[in-house]
């Protein structure tokens, strides 16, 4: 797919429901008492994998217009199954925590990309709780055989919302109180949803504890717009001259919106023009205008707050005055692709000076529009979106190889982008 330069972006719109919350709504709804109504569910390749997974585990899910109705089977009611996780890393990591205390045997598989991603970081703490998990050389396929679990105190060796969430979900079926200690704060969607569902949960600045539960009841989940899906449009409107867009009902959880803080110190012009609530989550409307940017640095403590937006930060840095750096982002090497190398290669392909580091990258900005060229998305939806924004903000356009990978998180991305171009 070829993306040509744009003169400006204009319009009001919304993005699909938050992917992280959509996964969790289905998973917790599956083991809830009674029905869970999920409004604003974000339909994508990844979340459809989660929908298929809970159905395979014996859970009835009805699709009624824009809503899902999940008929929960109770905390220990899932049945043995083979689950194809597709490309959904969140599904693969989180569901193991719920399966670990069920009465059954479960096999998890994934596509070629997901099967290269590390799973021992999940298996290791769960085994400490008594879980029976067998991986394939630390990867998928893996097998979980339900077993009695005992609570643990677990200190995360690295910041990871997925590892934290897997342990917290396993804690629902573990005797005692489980505590997870974080090196830096990560996404807290699991904690917010567990509290709303009636779980006994205690949160502190650097840890979270969950007691064993007899039952949970989710009831309903209102899913706000996905901030990571809004981020490419935020970046594009910032970079393309004379742009002004408004994105409605976006999730504004502070542990997801680190990009807004980074843009603010770079000189970006993003305003929150309305604030609201979507269940347990803060939300609001964002107004974005074109801005001239200056370079900045992102360190270890900030990385978890914008880990999915770091590829886009690389592109923003390419248009900024000065040299920008990212440190402490080694986790990017274990995404759908090695995102550090993928980002640096993509930026170099369009004429930007960028260098890879062991745990991050640096970019030398040139405020004039980059030339353009050809970007290989490598099957990674975040790199495909970077390529699209790069094309709009380039002088000569960008050819994106494997642009269809955006369907993993945002099937309608290119159609929406077309509607905003003026």
N, C-alpha and C positions, 0 to 999 in steps of 0.2 A: 504494500500500500504506500502511495506517495502522499505526503502532506506538504502543501504549498504555503508560502508565507502569507500571513494575514495582516490586513490593515488595522483591524481592531476587533475586540470582542465586546458584545453588548447583550444584555438580557437578564431576565429573572427566571430561576429554575430551581429544581430540587434534585438531589442525587439519591440513588437507591439506599435502602436501609442498611445500617451498620452491620458489616459482615461478622465482626467479633461477637456482637450482641445476638445476631441471628443464630449463629452456631450454638451459643449458650442457651438461648431460649428453647431450642429444639431438644438439646441434651437434658436440661433440667426439667423441661416439660415432660419428657419421656418417663422420668422416674418420679414425677409428682403424683399426688393424689388428685383425682378428678381431672377436669379439662383445663387446658391452658390455651388461651386465645392470644395469638401473636399477630399484632397489627404492624404493618410497615415492614414486614420481613424482606430482607434483601436477597432477591433471587439472583444467583450466579452459579457458575460451575462448582465452586467450593461448597456453597450452602446446599445445593442440590445433592452433593455427596452426603452431607449430614442428614438431609431428609431421607435419602435412600437407606442410610445406615440405621436410623431409628426404626424405620419400617421393617428392615431385616431382623431387628431385635424384638419384633412382636408388638410394636406400638402402632396404633392406628392414627394417621394424620390426615385430616380433611382439609382441602383447599377450597375456601369459600370467598371468591372474589379476590381481594387483596389481603385476606386474612388466612392464617393457619389455625386449625383447632387440633391440638395434640391431646389424645386420650391417654393420660398417664397410666402406667401399670404399677406404680408404687416403687419405692426405693430399691427393692430387691426383686423386681418382677421381669427383668430382661431375660430373653431366652437365647440359647446358644445359636451362633450364626457366624458366617464368614462375611466380613465387611470390606468392601472395596472403597478405600478412602480417596481414590482419584488423585488429585493434586493438593488435597486439603490438609495442610500440616496442622492447623488448629484442631480439626476433627481427630486426626490420628493421635495427637498428644493428649487432648483432654479426655477422649472417650475411654482411654485405658484406665484412668482413675475411677470411673464409674463401673467398668467391667471387673475390676480387681476383686470386688466383694460380692459379685453375683453368683448364683448357683448355675454354673455352666462353663463351657469352653468356647473361646472366641478367637478367630483368626483374622488379623488385619493385613490387608494388602494395599498397594498403591501403584501409581503409574511410575514410569522410569525415573522421573525427576524426584518424586517423593521417596522412592526407594533408595536414594543416595543420601538422604538426610538423617542425621544422627538420632537414634531412639534410646540409647543407653542413658542419656541424661534424664529421661522419664522413668525408665525401668529401675534404675539404681535406687532412688529414694523409695519407690513403691515396694521394691523387694525388702527394704529395711522394715517396712510395715507388715511384711508377711506375704506380699503378692507373689504369685507364680507367673513369671513372664519369661518367655524364651524369644530372643531376637535372632535374626540371621546376620551374624557378624556385626551386631550393633545396629542393624537396619531392619526395615520391613522386608519380607513378611515376618510377623511376630504372632505368637500365641499367648493368650491370657487364659489361665484356668482359675476360676473363682476360688478364693480361700479366705479364712478368717483373718482380719487385719487388726493391728494394734497401733495406737497413736504414736507418733514420734515428734521430736523437735528437729527441724531440718533447716540448715543454713544453706541457702542457694550459693553455689560456687560462682555463678554469674547471674546477672539480671535476666530473668525470663518469665514473662507472664504465663507462658504455656506450661512450663514446669511447675510454677507456683499453683496454677489452676488445677493441674492433674492431681497434685498432692492434696489440695483442698477438697476436691471432689471425692477422692478416696477416703478422706477423713470422715465423710458422712457415714461410712460403713465401718469405721475403725473404733475399737474400744478405747475410750479416753478422749483426751483433748490433743489435737495435732496443731503444732505451731510451725509456720514457715517464716524464716528470717530473710529479708532481702538486703542485698548490698546497696541498692538504690531503688526508689519506688518504680513500679511497673504498672501496666494497665490493671484496673481494679474492677472490671465488669463482672467477673465471677463473684467477688465479694459483695458487690451491690445487689446482684440477683439472688444470691444465697440469703442475704439478710431479708430481702423482700419476700422470699419464700418461707420464712420462719425458722431458718437454721440459726443455731446458737453460734454467733460469730463475733469475735472481738478484733478490732483493727487498731494498730498503733502506728507511729510514723515509720518504723522499720520492720514490722512483723504483722502477721495475721494469724489468728487461732480459730479453729472450728472444732466443735464437740460432735461426737457421734449423734446421729439423728435417728428417730424411729420413722419419721415421715417428713416430707416437705410439701408445700402447696404453693405453686407459682401463681396460678389464677389468670394473670394476664401480663403481657409484655408489650409496651409501646416502643418500637424501634426507631430512633432518630436517624437522620441521614448520616451516611458513613463519611467521617472526616477524611479518610485516606482516598475516597473517591472524589471528594471535593478538592483535594490538594492539587491535582493537575490543572484545574481551572483557576485556582488561586494563583499558581505559578504563571500560567499563561496570561492572565489579565494583568499581573504585575509587570511582565516583560514586554507585552505588545503595546505599542503607543496608542493613546486615545481610547483605552479600554475602560469599561465600567460594567461590572456584573454584580448581581445579588444572588446568593445561594441560600435557599430557605431551609429551615428546620434541620440544621446540621448538629451532630453530636459535638458538644463543647466540653466534654470531660477533660479536665486539666492534664490527665495522664495520657492524653491522646493528641493534644494540640500544641506540642512543642514547636511545630513549624511556625505558629503565629508569633511566639516569643522571638524566634530567630529572625523572622522577617521584620519584626518591629525594630530590632537593633540594627538591621541592615538598611532601614529606611523605607520599608514597605508601607503601603497604605491600605490596611485591612481594618475595617470597623465592624463591631458587633452592633447591629441596628435594632435588634429585638432579642430578648432573652425569654426562655420558656423552660418547661420540664417535659421530658418524655419518660414517664415512670420514675425510676430512680436516677435517671441521667439528665444532666443539664444540656440544653440545646439552645439554638438561636439562629438568627439570620446574619450572614456575613456579606458585607459590601466591600468589593475590591476594586481599586483603581491602579492605573499605571504608576510606577515609581522608579526612581533612580536608586540603585543599591550600592552599598559599600560592603567590603569583605568582612567576614567574621570567622570565629572558631567555635567548633562544637566538641565538647569533651565527654568523658565517660558517663558522668551523672545525667547529662542531658539526652544522650543517645536513646534510651528507652522511650522517651517522650515523643520521638519522631522517627523511630527506626524504619517505618515503611516509607517515610518521606525523604530519606537521605538521598536516594537517586535524584529526586527533584531538586533538593538542595544543591547538588552538584551542578545542575543546569542553572539555577539562580546565581550560584557563585561565578559561573562562566560569564555572566553579564554584569558582575559587580566590579567596583574599583578595588584593586588589591588582590592579595592571595588569601584564599580561605582554606581551612583545614577541618578535617573530621578525625577525632581520636577515639579509641575505645569502642570501635564498632566491628570487632572481629566476628560477631554473630552474622554479619552480612555475608560472610563466606559460606554460610550454611542455609541459605534461602533456596528459592527455586533454581537459582544458579549462584555462582560466586558473584555476588552483587558488587563487591569492590572492583573486581576486574571488569565486570560487565559495564559498570558506570564509567570507569576510566576509558575503556575501549570505545564506548559510545561517544563520549565527549571528544576524544581525539579524532574520531571519524568525521566530526563536523568542524574540525579546525580549532579546537580548544586545547590549551595546555593543561594537562592533568597528569598526576602521578599517583600510583597505588602505593600504600604502606601496608604493613602487616595487619594493622587493625583499623584502617581508614584510608583516606585519600586527601590529596590537596589539589586545588584548582586555582589557576591564575586567570583572573577575570579580565575581559576586554569588553568594555561597555558597548562597543559597536556590535551589531548583530553577527553571530558566527556565520560562516559560509554556508554550511549545510553539507549533506552527503548521504551516506547510507549507514543505518544502524541495525544491527542484528539483535532482536529482542531475546534470543536464546530461550524461547519458551517461557519467559518471565513477564508477567503482566505489568509489573512496575517499570521495567525497562521499555516495554512497548509504549506505555504512557509517557515516559520521558521522551521517547522518540517523537511522539505526536506533538508535544509542546515545543520541542526543539525545532520541528519543522515549521510550526506557526511563527516562531520567533527568529527564524534564519533569514538569510538573504536569498538563497536559491532553492530552499525546500529540502526535505529529508525523505528518503526511501526507507520504509520500515520492513524488515524481513520478520515474518512470524507475528504480524500485527494482531492476528486472531487470538493470541494468548490473553488479550484483555478480558475475554469472556470468563476467565477464572474468577474475576471479582466484579466486572462491570460490563455486561454484554452490550449495553446500549451506548457505550462511551463515545464512539466515533460519530454516531447519529446526533447525539447531543452536542458534540463539538461543532458539527456542521451548522447547527441551528444558531450558534452564537457568533459565527464569523461574519464580519461586515467589511 
